Amino acid sequence: MQVDESGGPGRDITAESLLDAAVQAFLNAEFDIVQPILQRLRHEFGVPDIGPGAVRHSTLLAALAARVGNWPEVLRQCPDFGLVEADTGILHALAVSALRELAHEERHTDARTAAVVIVLWAYLLDDEDPGDFRALLTERRGEPVPDAIWEEALAQLGGRVTSLLHALDVRAGRDVLSAWRTAWDAERKDGAVFFADLPTDAGPHALATLEQISDYLVRNGRGTELLTAYDARHPDSLPADLPGHDACVVPLALALAGRGRDLARAGKWSEALADLDAAVWLGHTLRDDERAAVLQAGRNVGRSRTGRDYSPLVRIAGLEQAHALLPQDTSLASELTAELVREGRRVERSDPRQSRSRFTRALAVAPADPAARAGLDGHLTRDLEQALGGAYTGDEILVDEVRHLLVRAPDCAPARLWLEAHHAEQAVAAATRGCTAEARSAVREMFRYDGPEGADGKGLIDDRLVGLLVTAALNAGAEETRAGLERRVALLNSAAKISSLNHGHVREALHEALLRLAEHLEETASPTDVIELFLQDLMRTGISARFDQVVEAAYLNRARAREQAGDHGGALRDRTCAERVGAGLPAQGTLFGPVPRHRRHVDTEQDTLF
């Protein structure tokens, strides 16, 4: 480029020469001629819109606007592509103006100005000096800048920018995830911030993405700061629970793992395990040093070196976490099992449910552990003793568990007695339902635990089954209630169907139970209830005169009720039935005579109840 002695353009005038002249005039502080030169540039060659010329032109206009405080114009003119094409002196002037502007009161929320400061100063102070900032300073000094002075100057300038941005962050109450200082540090190291990509109304969060900032903080040893800021923002949530936060999952997991490792080194075992567990939950794979931290924390959690301050609950919880993180480590599994057994024994009497839970968990960790198995067997034995005494109120006792207990302890009397009683109940229930084969099978099971050798004969089995039914009937009728008396009749009737000729006393007991039930119904129920019992044909007429009298009276009472209701036909039938019952007719055939074969239906009056 050629210029005359006045600084104006010479003969060979080009757009580049005019731009050079304008830049040089700005650098020489000849601000009154900069605009005329730029006007001539635009008049003769138009506004540069592409290439290095466009970058230099925009940067110069931004510097001019910054000089007079027109910051909206500064932000509009800032180039949106490579700063390496801009003039270093112009960038320096713009960076100084932006830094001063940001230092003014009430500028602590001006994100666009902060972005200009961060990007321009990070560019100028870059270690590789892409804009040749050192050469500019050399030119202004008139002599080279020694290395020591150069490094000191870079540190001082960087410190001034850092201090200002930190002060503005404190004033605005920003945390490390949205701090301008964090964006400044990240830009200087990683080039993570590009102010030209930000909208004009961007807030501090837009200086860098959450992922960029999170990743930067973790990689530069500031993971604890990241976790502190994230916990403050979301005290009850992890990134997986928050929409749009997937980007910071990996950095947060790394930060948690790092903090967990550091906490283990500091002897904070529970906190270390909690962090490492959270890191794994977020998808982190433990590294060797982190696995070592888990192992160390698991061995020491819940206890001190002196043995004081031992906390079994804290220790179990910590060992559970450690075991979950390192499931293949046998030492952790052994420690956890021992602690579970120890705690199960400690609360065996005071909190049986908790004790049983501890023993059960211990067996899940170590299925062959004899102490845990013995603890559970002890609980089951006590449950069986209470159940046999009628005092058990816990959960249902499982038959298979009792059988397995008896296999492990063949001499366990409560298990043997409970199984015998259990199968006895099954036999009685099945016989009452009419399932005789099922009832006999239950008796055979009884004989496995209490019976003579080879007790599989039908007669012996039936004798035991009848005895069970008779005993149950006596217990059922102990209370003189309708339900109890009806159950007694049902049990004795089932026994009578099974019993042989050697059990005549069973049928006698059935007849007595029927009479007692009939008398009870006569006193407390309606005549129809007595008649319905009679029509079940459980006892022939003529066997018990008293029973026949109760039935006869029931028919007569119902007949009178029907006469009063105007049902003379029903009353007549009831009186006829009463006469025949009173005559003591035997139960063979139908009670009221044979049914003629040539008639399809004959009302025998035996099933006419109303």
ROSERO-990671 format. One record per residue (C-alpha): x, y, z; residue number from 1. Coordinates in Angstrom, 2 decimals, padded with zeros to 5 digits. Layout:
// residues N
(atom (X,Y,Z),NUM)
...
***
This chain:
// residues 610
(atom (000.00,000.00,000.00),1)
(atom (001.18,003.55,-000.79),2)
(atom (000.26,006.54,001.40),3)
(atom (001.30,010.17,001.17),4)
(atom (002.95,012.12,003.96),5)
(atom (-000.41,013.19,005.42),6)
(atom (-001.46,009.59,005.94),7)
(atom (-003.94,009.65,003.07),8)
(atom (-003.96,007.09,000.30),9)
(atom (-001.49,007.46,-002.55),10)
(atom (-001.88,006.67,-006.21),11)
(atom (-002.61,002.93,-006.00),12)
(atom (-005.92,003.04,-004.17),13)
(atom (-007.64,-000.27,-003.38),14)
(atom (-010.21,-001.43,-000.88),15)
(atom (-007.45,-003.13,001.11),16)
(atom (-005.28,000.01,001.08),17)
(atom (-008.14,002.13,002.32),18)
(atom (-008.88,-000.38,005.10),19)
(atom (-005.18,-000.46,006.03),20)
(atom (-005.17,003.32,006.23),21)
(atom (-008.26,003.35,008.46),22)
(atom (-006.77,000.73,010.81),23)
(atom (-003.49,002.60,011.01),24)
(atom (-005.28,005.87,011.72),25)
(atom (-007.20,004.19,014.57),26)
(atom (-004.00,002.78,016.02),27)
(atom (-002.36,006.23,015.77),28)
(atom (-005.37,007.68,017.61),29)
(atom (-006.25,009.77,014.56),30)
(atom (-009.90,009.01,015.09),31)
(atom (-011.15,012.07,013.17),32)
(atom (-009.93,010.67,009.85),33)
(atom (-010.96,007.06,010.36),34)
(atom (-014.61,007.61,009.46),35)
(atom (-013.83,009.65,006.29),36)
(atom (-011.53,006.87,005.08),37)
(atom (-014.18,004.23,005.76),38)
(atom (-016.83,006.34,004.01),39)
(atom (-014.59,006.54,000.94),40)
(atom (-014.08,002.79,001.14),41)
(atom (-017.78,002.13,001.16),42)
(atom (-018.43,004.76,-001.56),43)
(atom (-015.82,003.47,-004.00),44)
(atom (-015.71,-000.25,-003.25),45)
(atom (-018.80,-001.06,-001.16),46)
(atom (-018.95,-002.72,002.26),47)
(atom (-016.70,-005.81,002.51),48)
(atom (-018.95,-008.78,003.17),49)
(atom (-016.69,-011.81,002.75),50)
(atom (-013.15,-012.83,003.54),51)
(atom (-010.54,-011.20,005.77),52)
(atom (-011.62,-007.72,004.67),53)
(atom (-015.06,-008.22,006.13),54)
(atom (-013.59,-009.37,009.48),55)
(atom (-011.20,-006.39,009.64),56)
(atom (-013.98,-003.95,008.68),57)
(atom (-016.46,-005.31,011.27),58)
(atom (-013.83,-005.37,014.02),59)
(atom (-012.83,-001.77,013.25),60)
(atom (-016.45,-000.60,013.35),61)
(atom (-016.93,-002.42,016.65),62)
(atom (-013.84,-000.72,018.10),63)
(atom (-015.10,002.69,016.99),64)
(atom (-018.52,002.04,018.52),65)
(atom (-016.94,000.82,021.77),66)
(atom (-014.84,004.01,021.96),67)
(atom (-018.00,006.16,022.09),68)
(atom (-019.98,003.69,024.28),69)
(atom (-022.37,002.45,021.60),70)
(atom (-022.43,-001.12,022.84),71)
(atom (-025.47,-002.31,020.93),72)
(atom (-023.52,-001.43,017.77),73)
(atom (-020.43,-003.14,019.16),74)
(atom (-022.34,-006.36,019.67),75)
(atom (-023.92,-006.09,016.22),76)
(atom (-020.58,-005.57,014.49),77)
(atom (-018.57,-008.26,016.27),78)
(atom (-017.43,-010.75,013.62),79)
(atom (-018.94,-014.21,013.65),80)
(atom (-015.92,-016.03,012.27),81)
(atom (-012.14,-016.38,012.74),82)
(atom (-010.45,-013.65,014.77),83)
(atom (-007.11,-014.53,013.24),84)
(atom (-008.11,-012.42,010.24),85)
(atom (-008.62,-009.30,012.39),86)
(atom (-005.96,-006.74,013.27),87)
(atom (-004.41,-007.48,016.64),88)
(atom (-004.23,-003.81,017.61),89)
(atom (-007.93,-003.29,016.87),90)
(atom (-008.82,-006.43,018.82),91)
(atom (-006.74,-005.22,021.74),92)
(atom (-008.47,-001.84,021.74),93)
(atom (-011.88,-003.53,021.57),94)
(atom (-010.92,-005.98,024.36),95)
(atom (-009.78,-003.14,026.63),96)
(atom (-012.98,-001.18,025.99),97)
(atom (-015.13,-004.25,026.66),98)
(atom (-013.31,-005.00,029.89),99)
(atom (-013.83,-001.43,031.09),100)
(atom (-017.47,-001.51,030.08),101)
(atom (-018.08,-004.72,031.95),102)
(atom (-016.42,-003.27,035.05),103)
(atom (-019.04,-000.52,035.25),104)
(atom (-021.84,-000.80,037.78),105)
(atom (-024.92,-002.77,036.73),106)
(atom (-022.96,-004.59,034.02),107)
(atom (-022.78,-007.84,035.96),108)
(atom (-025.69,-009.27,033.96),109)
(atom (-024.53,-008.18,030.48),110)
(atom (-023.84,-011.57,028.95),111)
(atom (-022.95,-010.32,025.46),112)
(atom (-020.35,-007.90,026.76),113)
(atom (-018.96,-010.64,029.00),114)
(atom (-018.73,-012.93,025.97),115)
(atom (-016.74,-010.26,024.08),116)
(atom (-014.35,-009.89,027.01),117)
(atom (-013.91,-013.64,027.43),118)
(atom (-013.35,-014.48,023.78),119)
(atom (-011.12,-011.52,022.87),120)
(atom (-008.88,-011.73,025.92),121)
(atom (-008.62,-015.51,025.68),122)
(atom (-007.54,-015.02,022.06),123)
(atom (-004.99,-012.31,022.90),124)
(atom (-003.53,-014.17,025.89),125)
(atom (-003.38,-017.57,024.20),126)
(atom (-000.06,-019.32,024.81),127)
(atom (000.41,-019.88,021.10),128)
(atom (-000.19,-016.14,020.43),129)
(atom (-002.17,-016.68,017.18),130)
(atom (-002.68,-012.92,016.73),131)
(atom (000.99,-012.09,017.33),132)
(atom (000.11,-009.96,020.34),133)
(atom (003.74,-010.03,021.46),134)
(atom (004.83,-008.40,018.20),135)
(atom (002.30,-005.61,018.77),136)
(atom (003.71,-004.95,022.22),137)
(atom (007.24,-005.06,020.83),138)
(atom (006.29,-002.46,018.24),139)
(atom (004.75,-000.20,020.87),140)
(atom (007.75,-000.58,023.23),141)
(atom (010.25,-000.06,020.45),142)
(atom (012.21,-003.06,021.67),143)
(atom (011.63,-006.80,022.10),144)
(atom (009.70,-008.03,025.11),145)
(atom (011.87,-010.35,027.25),146)
(atom (010.39,-013.76,028.04),147)
(atom (010.17,-013.06,031.77),148)
(atom (008.32,-009.81,031.22),149)
(atom (006.07,-011.42,028.60),150)
(atom (005.06,-014.27,030.92),151)
(atom (004.52,-011.87,033.82),152)
(atom (002.39,-009.58,031.66),153)
(atom (000.23,-012.48,030.47),154)
(atom (-000.30,-013.62,034.06),155)
(atom (-001.21,-010.11,035.23),156)
(atom (-003.67,-009.52,032.40),157)
(atom (-005.25,-012.93,032.88),158)
(atom (-005.48,-012.29,036.60),159)
(atom (-007.22,-008.95,036.07),160)
(atom (-009.79,-010.52,033.77),161)
(atom (-010.32,-013.41,036.16),162)
(atom (-010.74,-011.12,039.16),163)
(atom (-013.27,-008.93,037.38),164)
(atom (-015.36,-011.83,036.12),165)
(atom (-015.31,-013.49,039.54),166)
(atom (-016.42,-010.28,041.22),167)
(atom (-019.30,-009.95,038.79),168)
(atom (-020.27,-013.59,039.39),169)
(atom (-020.35,-013.01,043.13),170)
(atom (-022.42,-009.86,042.70),171)
(atom (-024.92,-011.66,040.48),172)
(atom (-025.03,-014.81,042.67),173)
(atom (-024.01,-017.17,039.87),174)
(atom (-022.74,-020.66,040.64),175)
(atom (-019.84,-022.42,038.97),176)
(atom (-022.08,-023.87,036.23),177)
(atom (-023.13,-020.43,034.97),178)
(atom (-020.18,-018.31,036.10),179)
(atom (-018.37,-016.06,033.64),180)
(atom (-015.13,-017.00,035.34),181)
(atom (-015.76,-020.66,034.55),182)
(atom (-016.50,-019.82,030.92),183)
(atom (-013.34,-017.70,030.82),184)
(atom (-011.20,-020.54,032.20),185)
(atom (-012.77,-023.04,029.81),186)
(atom (-012.26,-020.76,026.79),187)
(atom (-008.61,-020.22,027.58),188)
(atom (-008.02,-023.97,027.79),189)
(atom (-010.49,-025.48,025.35),190)
(atom (-011.94,-022.79,023.10),191)
(atom (-015.35,-023.77,024.41),192)
(atom (-017.05,-020.37,024.14),193)
(atom (-018.02,-018.71,020.87),194)
(atom (-019.77,-015.44,021.53),195)
(atom (-020.87,-015.05,017.92),196)
(atom (-023.10,-018.12,018.33),197)
(atom (-025.03,-016.62,021.25),198)
(atom (-028.36,-014.83,020.82),199)
(atom (-028.40,-011.17,021.79),200)
(atom (-030.54,-011.87,024.87),201)
(atom (-028.40,-014.75,026.10),202)
(atom (-028.03,-015.13,029.83),203)
(atom (-024.90,-016.29,031.63),204)
(atom (-025.80,-019.93,030.99),205)
(atom (-025.32,-019.38,027.26),206)
(atom (-021.62,-018.53,027.52),207)
(atom (-020.99,-022.28,027.35),208)
(atom (-023.18,-025.37,027.31),209)
(atom (-023.80,-027.35,030.47),210)
(atom (-021.93,-030.27,028.95),211)
(atom (-018.88,-028.15,028.07),212)
(atom (-018.67,-026.55,031.48),213)
(atom (-019.27,-029.82,033.35),214)
(atom (-016.68,-031.64,031.31),215)
(atom (-014.17,-028.83,031.75),216)
(atom (-014.61,-028.70,035.51),217)
(atom (-014.10,-032.44,035.90),218)
(atom (-011.06,-032.58,033.63),219)
(atom (-009.42,-029.76,035.54),220)
(atom (-009.86,-031.20,039.01),221)
(atom (-012.89,-029.12,039.96),222)
(atom (-015.40,-031.95,040.18),223)
(atom (-016.33,-031.08,043.75),224)
(atom (-017.33,-027.58,042.63),225)
(atom (-019.47,-029.11,039.90),226)
(atom (-021.23,-031.39,042.40),227)
(atom (-021.77,-028.56,044.87),228)
(atom (-023.39,-026.40,042.21),229)
(atom (-025.51,-029.22,040.83),230)
(atom (-026.67,-030.33,044.30),231)
(atom (-027.66,-026.75,045.10),232)
(atom (-029.72,-026.55,041.92),233)
(atom (-031.29,-030.00,042.22),234)
(atom (-031.01,-031.20,045.83),235)
(atom (-033.30,-034.20,045.38),236)
(atom (-032.61,-035.28,041.81),237)
(atom (-029.93,-036.85,039.69),238)
(atom (-029.49,-036.05,035.98),239)
(atom (-031.29,-039.19,034.87),240)
(atom (-034.42,-037.82,036.56),241)
(atom (-034.27,-034.41,034.87),242)
(atom (-035.22,-033.79,031.22),243)
(atom (-032.52,-032.16,029.13),244)
(atom (-029.73,-033.00,031.55),245)
(atom (-028.39,-036.12,029.88),246)
(atom (-025.38,-034.15,028.61),247)
(atom (-023.89,-033.76,032.08),248)
(atom (-024.40,-037.36,033.23),249)
(atom (-020.89,-038.50,032.31),250)
(atom (-019.09,-035.51,033.90),251)
(atom (-021.19,-035.83,037.04),252)
(atom (-020.50,-039.55,037.27),253)
(atom (-016.77,-038.86,036.94),254)
(atom (-017.02,-036.13,039.56),255)
(atom (-018.84,-038.44,041.96),256)
(atom (-016.28,-041.20,041.45),257)
(atom (-013.44,-038.74,042.01),258)
(atom (-014.99,-037.32,045.14),259)
(atom (-015.73,-040.81,046.43),260)
(atom (-012.09,-041.77,045.95),261)
(atom (-010.94,-038.63,047.80),262)
(atom (-013.41,-039.25,050.63),263)
(atom (-012.07,-042.77,051.05),264)
(atom (-008.57,-041.37,051.36),265)
(atom (-009.89,-039.04,054.07),266)
(atom (-011.46,-041.93,055.97),267)
(atom (-015.06,-040.87,055.31),268)
(atom (-016.19,-044.34,054.42),269)
(atom (-019.98,-044.00,054.21),270)
(atom (-019.79,-040.81,052.17),271)
(atom (-017.23,-042.40,049.85),272)
(atom (-019.42,-045.44,049.22),273)
(atom (-022.47,-043.25,048.61),274)
(atom (-020.63,-041.24,045.94),275)
(atom (-019.13,-044.28,044.25),276)
(atom (-022.50,-046.02,044.27),277)
(atom (-024.15,-042.96,042.69),278)
(atom (-021.42,-042.83,040.04),279)
(atom (-022.04,-046.46,039.09),280)
(atom (-025.78,-045.81,039.04),281)
(atom (-025.12,-043.08,036.47),282)
(atom (-023.30,-045.57,034.27),283)
(atom (-019.71,-045.15,035.42),284)
(atom (-017.39,-048.16,035.33),285)
(atom (-015.12,-048.24,038.34),286)
(atom (-011.42,-047.92,037.67),287)
(atom (-008.73,-049.75,039.61),288)
(atom (-008.13,-046.95,042.13),289)
(atom (-011.88,-046.55,042.63),290)
(atom (-012.34,-050.27,043.17),291)
(atom (-009.57,-050.10,045.75),292)
(atom (-011.42,-047.23,047.43),293)
(atom (-014.60,-049.32,047.58),294)
(atom (-012.72,-052.23,049.12),295)
(atom (-011.03,-050.00,051.69),296)
(atom (-014.28,-048.27,052.60),297)
(atom (-016.13,-051.59,052.91),298)
(atom (-013.55,-052.96,055.30),299)
(atom (-013.67,-049.90,057.56),300)
(atom (-017.17,-048.47,057.32),301)
(atom (-019.04,-048.28,060.60),302)
(atom (-016.01,-048.72,062.83),303)
(atom (-012.87,-046.88,063.87),304)
(atom (-009.30,-048.03,064.25),305)
(atom (-009.65,-048.05,068.03),306)
(atom (-012.80,-050.14,067.92),307)
(atom (-014.92,-047.36,069.33),308)
(atom (-017.95,-045.84,067.66),309)
(atom (-018.88,-049.20,066.17),310)
(atom (-022.27,-048.91,064.44),311)
(atom (-023.69,-052.20,063.18),312)
(atom (-026.41,-050.50,061.14),313)
(atom (-023.97,-048.15,059.43),314)
(atom (-021.58,-051.01,058.85),315)
(atom (-024.23,-053.27,057.32),316)
(atom (-025.51,-050.48,055.07),317)
(atom (-021.97,-049.67,053.94),318)
(atom (-021.07,-053.30,053.35),319)
(atom (-024.25,-053.73,051.32),320)
(atom (-023.16,-050.86,049.06),321)
(atom (-019.62,-052.15,048.80),322)
(atom (-020.81,-055.69,048.04),323)
(atom (-023.17,-054.37,045.36),324)
(atom (-020.28,-052.45,043.77),325)
(atom (-017.87,-055.41,043.97),326)
(atom (-020.12,-058.50,043.97),327)
(atom (-017.26,-060.84,043.10),328)
(atom (-015.11,-059.87,046.08),329)
(atom (-015.35,-062.74,048.56),330)
(atom (-013.88,-060.78,051.46),331)
(atom (-016.66,-058.20,051.33),332)
(atom (-019.27,-060.96,051.09),333)
(atom (-017.79,-062.67,054.15),334)
(atom (-017.68,-059.42,056.12),335)
(atom (-021.29,-058.63,055.22),336)
(atom (-022.48,-062.12,056.14),337)
(atom (-020.73,-062.01,059.51),338)
(atom (-022.20,-058.60,060.34),339)
(atom (-025.70,-059.70,059.34),340)
(atom (-025.47,-062.81,061.52),341)
(atom (-024.07,-060.82,064.43),342)
(atom (-026.89,-058.26,064.20),343)
(atom (-029.48,-061.01,063.78),344)
(atom (-028.35,-062.62,067.01),345)
(atom (-028.23,-059.29,068.84),346)
(atom (-031.91,-058.52,068.20),347)
(atom (-033.10,-062.12,068.21),348)
(atom (-035.39,-061.60,071.21),349)
(atom (-036.06,-057.87,071.08),350)
(atom (-036.99,-057.69,067.39),351)
(atom (-037.61,-061.17,065.93),352)
(atom (-038.83,-059.85,062.58),353)
(atom (-035.67,-057.79,062.08),354)
(atom (-033.52,-060.68,063.27),355)
(atom (-035.14,-063.07,060.80),356)
(atom (-034.62,-060.50,058.03),357)
(atom (-030.90,-060.29,058.87),358)
(atom (-030.46,-064.07,058.81),359)
(atom (-032.38,-064.32,055.53),360)
(atom (-030.20,-061.67,053.90),361)
(atom (-027.07,-063.40,055.19),362)
(atom (-028.16,-066.62,053.50),363)
(atom (-028.80,-064.73,050.27),364)
(atom (-025.22,-063.43,050.37),365)
(atom (-023.71,-066.75,051.51),366)
(atom (-026.19,-069.62,050.93),367)
(atom (-024.03,-072.15,052.76),368)
(atom (-023.36,-070.11,055.89),369)
(atom (-024.15,-072.39,058.87),370)
(atom (-024.59,-069.57,061.41),371)
(atom (-027.23,-067.83,059.30),372)
(atom (-029.04,-071.11,058.70),373)
(atom (-028.95,-071.94,062.41),374)
(atom (-030.38,-068.51,063.22),375)
(atom (-033.32,-069.00,060.87),376)
(atom (-033.91,-072.53,062.09),377)
(atom (-034.03,-071.23,065.65),378)
(atom (-036.70,-068.70,064.70),379)
(atom (-038.74,-071.34,062.90),380)
(atom (-038.50,-073.72,065.85),381)
(atom (-039.80,-071.04,068.21),382)
(atom (-042.64,-070.26,065.80),383)
(atom (-043.60,-073.93,065.73),384)
(atom (-043.62,-074.13,069.51),385)
(atom (-045.89,-071.09,069.71),386)
(atom (-048.16,-072.48,066.99),387)
(atom (-048.50,-075.79,068.85),388)
(atom (-049.39,-073.85,071.99),389)
(atom (-051.92,-071.70,070.16),390)
(atom (-049.98,-068.47,070.77),391)
(atom (-048.48,-067.88,067.31),392)
(atom (-049.56,-064.63,065.58),393)
(atom (-046.94,-064.25,062.85),394)
(atom (-046.99,-064.94,059.12),395)
(atom (-048.15,-068.26,057.75),396)
(atom (-045.74,-071.08,058.44),397)
(atom (-044.81,-072.87,055.21),398)
(atom (-044.94,-076.66,055.16),399)
(atom (-041.85,-076.99,052.96),400)
(atom (-039.78,-074.92,055.38),401)
(atom (-040.78,-077.19,058.26),402)
(atom (-039.98,-080.30,056.22),403)
(atom (-036.55,-078.92,055.34),404)
(atom (-035.97,-078.11,058.99),405)
(atom (-036.79,-081.68,059.92),406)
(atom (-034.34,-082.94,057.30),407)
(atom (-031.61,-080.79,058.82),408)
(atom (-032.64,-081.62,062.39),409)
(atom (-034.38,-085.03,062.51),410)
(atom (-034.78,-084.82,066.29),411)
(atom (-036.66,-081.50,066.19),412)
(atom (-039.83,-082.45,068.09),413)
(atom (-041.73,-079.18,067.36),414)
(atom (-041.29,-079.70,063.62),415)
(atom (-042.49,-083.30,063.81),416)
(atom (-045.51,-082.42,065.98),417)
(atom (-046.44,-079.44,063.83),418)
(atom (-046.34,-081.49,060.62),419)
(atom (-048.45,-084.18,062.27),420)
(atom (-051.01,-081.57,063.35),421)
(atom (-050.94,-079.92,059.93),422)
(atom (-051.71,-083.15,058.08),423)
(atom (-054.36,-084.00,060.66),424)
(atom (-056.13,-080.73,059.83),425)
(atom (-055.84,-081.53,056.13),426)
(atom (-057.31,-084.99,056.68),427)
(atom (-060.29,-083.64,058.63),428)
(atom (-060.95,-080.91,056.07),429)
(atom (-060.78,-083.33,053.15),430)
(atom (-063.07,-085.87,054.85),431)
(atom (-065.60,-083.16,055.64),432)
(atom (-065.64,-082.17,051.95),433)
(atom (-066.27,-085.81,051.04),434)
(atom (-062.77,-086.31,049.59),435)
(atom (-062.03,-089.57,051.35),436)
(atom (-059.00,-090.51,049.23),437)
(atom (-057.39,-087.14,049.92),438)
(atom (-058.12,-087.53,053.62),439)
(atom (-056.49,-090.99,053.71),440)
(atom (-053.45,-089.58,051.91),441)
(atom (-053.11,-086.90,054.58),442)
(atom (-053.27,-089.60,057.29),443)
(atom (-050.45,-091.47,055.54),444)
(atom (-048.39,-088.25,055.73),445)
(atom (-049.17,-088.11,059.45),446)
(atom (-047.78,-091.61,059.90),447)
(atom (-044.45,-090.44,058.46),448)
(atom (-043.97,-088.31,061.57),449)
(atom (-045.94,-090.24,064.21),450)
(atom (-047.10,-093.74,063.49),451)
(atom (-046.14,-097.42,063.59),452)
(atom (-043.68,-098.81,061.10),453)
(atom (-045.33,-099.78,057.83),454)
(atom (-048.58,-098.08,058.77),455)
(atom (-050.15,-098.13,055.33),456)
(atom (-053.06,-100.56,055.79),457)
(atom (-056.49,-099.21,054.93),458)
(atom (-058.01,-100.30,058.21),459)
(atom (-055.33,-098.62,060.30),460)
(atom (-055.57,-095.44,058.25),461)
(atom (-059.37,-095.36,058.51),462)
(atom (-059.22,-095.93,062.27),463)
(atom (-056.89,-092.91,062.64),464)
(atom (-059.05,-090.80,060.32),465)
(atom (-062.22,-091.64,062.24),466)
(atom (-060.46,-090.79,065.47),467)
(atom (-059.41,-087.42,064.06),468)
(atom (-062.95,-086.65,062.97),469)
(atom (-064.45,-087.65,066.33),470)
(atom (-061.90,-085.54,068.21),471)
(atom (-062.60,-082.58,065.96),472)
(atom (-066.33,-083.06,066.49),473)
(atom (-065.94,-082.99,070.28),474)
(atom (-063.96,-079.75,070.01),475)
(atom (-066.46,-078.22,067.59),476)
(atom (-069.44,-078.86,069.84),477)
(atom (-067.78,-077.53,072.96),478)
(atom (-069.60,-074.25,072.50),479)
(atom (-073.35,-074.64,072.28),480)
(atom (-073.82,-072.55,069.14),481)
(atom (-075.67,-073.48,065.98),482)
(atom (-072.48,-073.30,063.89),483)
(atom (-070.57,-075.45,066.36),484)
(atom (-073.31,-078.04,066.62),485)
(atom (-073.75,-078.18,062.84),486)
(atom (-070.01,-078.69,062.35),487)
(atom (-070.08,-081.43,064.98),488)
(atom (-072.84,-083.21,063.08),489)
(atom (-070.95,-082.82,059.78),490)
(atom (-067.73,-084.24,061.26),491)
(atom (-069.45,-087.19,062.90),492)
(atom (-071.41,-087.90,059.74),493)
(atom (-068.12,-088.01,057.77),494)
(atom (-066.68,-090.36,060.38),495)
(atom (-069.75,-092.57,060.22),496)
(atom (-069.42,-092.92,056.44),497)
(atom (-065.80,-094.06,056.81),498)
(atom (-066.11,-096.19,059.96),499)
(atom (-066.56,-099.94,059.81),500)
(atom (-068.78,-102.12,062.01),501)
(atom (-066.20,-101.72,064.75),502)
(atom (-067.11,-098.07,065.15),503)
(atom (-070.74,-098.28,066.24),504)
(atom (-070.04,-095.69,068.86),505)
(atom (-069.47,-093.16,066.05),506)
(atom (-073.04,-093.52,064.80),507)
(atom (-074.31,-093.29,068.36),508)
(atom (-072.34,-090.07,068.77),509)
(atom (-073.83,-088.81,065.50),510)
(atom (-077.36,-089.54,066.75),511)
(atom (-076.67,-087.68,069.99),512)
(atom (-075.26,-084.70,068.07),513)
(atom (-078.31,-084.68,065.80),514)
(atom (-080.65,-084.65,068.77),515)
(atom (-078.73,-081.82,070.46),516)
(atom (-078.77,-079.78,067.25),517)
(atom (-082.50,-080.43,066.74),518)
(atom (-083.26,-079.31,070.29),519)
(atom (-081.10,-076.21,069.80),520)
(atom (-082.96,-075.37,066.59),521)
(atom (-086.28,-075.97,068.31),522)
(atom (-085.32,-073.36,070.91),523)
(atom (-083.63,-070.76,068.72),524)
(atom (-084.75,-071.25,065.11),525)
(atom (-087.88,-071.84,063.06),526)
(atom (-089.78,-075.14,062.63),527)
(atom (-088.59,-075.25,059.02),528)
(atom (-084.93,-075.39,060.21),529)
(atom (-085.74,-078.48,062.30),530)
(atom (-087.58,-080.06,059.37),531)
(atom (-084.64,-079.38,057.01),532)
(atom (-082.31,-081.14,059.45),533)
(atom (-084.69,-084.10,059.56),534)
(atom (-084.91,-084.29,055.76),535)
(atom (-081.12,-084.77,055.53),536)
(atom (-081.96,-088.35,056.59),537)
(atom (-078.98,-088.64,058.95),538)
(atom (-080.99,-090.75,061.46),539)
(atom (-083.88,-093.10,060.87),540)
(atom (-087.16,-092.52,062.66),541)
(atom (-087.76,-094.77,065.61),542)
(atom (-084.14,-094.65,066.82),543)
(atom (-084.55,-091.64,069.09),544)
(atom (-088.01,-090.99,070.47),545)
(atom (-086.94,-087.55,071.60),546)
(atom (-085.64,-086.66,068.12),547)
(atom (-088.94,-087.86,066.58),548)
(atom (-090.90,-085.74,069.05),549)
(atom (-088.90,-082.62,068.13),550)
(atom (-089.51,-083.23,064.42),551)
(atom (-093.21,-084.02,064.93),552)
(atom (-093.63,-080.83,066.96),553)
(atom (-091.90,-078.85,064.22),554)
(atom (-094.36,-080.14,061.57),555)
(atom (-097.34,-079.37,063.82),556)
(atom (-096.07,-075.87,064.61),557)
(atom (-095.55,-075.13,060.95),558)
(atom (-098.99,-076.53,060.13),559)
(atom (-100.60,-074.10,062.57),560)
(atom (-098.61,-071.22,061.07),561)
(atom (-099.78,-072.18,057.59),562)
(atom (-103.41,-072.41,058.69),563)
(atom (-103.18,-068.90,060.09),564)
(atom (-101.70,-067.77,056.78),565)
(atom (-104.52,-069.40,054.82),566)
(atom (-102.39,-072.19,053.37),567)
(atom (-104.71,-075.05,054.26),568)
(atom (-103.17,-077.51,051.78),569)
(atom (-099.67,-076.96,053.20),570)
(atom (-101.03,-077.26,056.72),571)
(atom (-102.69,-080.60,055.85),572)
(atom (-099.48,-082.00,054.40),573)
(atom (-097.52,-080.94,057.50),574)
(atom (-100.02,-082.64,059.81),575)
(atom (-099.83,-085.82,057.74),576)
(atom (-096.02,-085.78,058.01),577)
(atom (-096.25,-085.23,061.74),578)
(atom (-098.48,-088.30,062.15),579)
(atom (-096.15,-090.53,060.20),580)
(atom (-093.05,-089.31,062.10),581)
(atom (-094.87,-089.91,065.35),582)
(atom (-095.70,-093.45,064.24),583)
(atom (-091.97,-094.17,064.13),584)
(atom (-091.90,-095.46,060.53),585)
(atom (-088.58,-096.94,059.49),586)
(atom (-086.33,-095.07,057.07),587)
(atom (-086.28,-097.76,054.34),588)
(atom (-087.66,-096.51,051.05),589)
(atom (-089.57,-093.28,051.06),590)
(atom (-091.02,-092.16,054.32),591)
(atom (-094.56,-091.88,053.01),592)
(atom (-095.01,-095.06,050.97),593)
(atom (-093.80,-096.46,047.64),594)
(atom (-093.95,-094.37,044.49),595)
(atom (-096.14,-095.87,041.75),596)
(atom (-093.99,-096.58,038.67),597)
(atom (-096.67,-095.54,036.14),598)
(atom (-096.70,-091.92,037.34),599)
(atom (-093.83,-089.65,036.37),600)
(atom (-094.13,-087.50,039.46),601)
(atom (-095.68,-088.10,042.82),602)
(atom (-095.38,-085.61,045.66),603)
(atom (-094.11,-087.77,048.53),604)
(atom (-094.47,-084.74,050.78),605)
(atom (-090.93,-085.46,052.10),606)
(atom (-089.48,-082.54,050.14),607)
(atom (-092.44,-080.22,050.62),608)
(atom (-091.04,-077.74,053.12),609)
(atom (-093.32,-074.79,052.72),610)
***
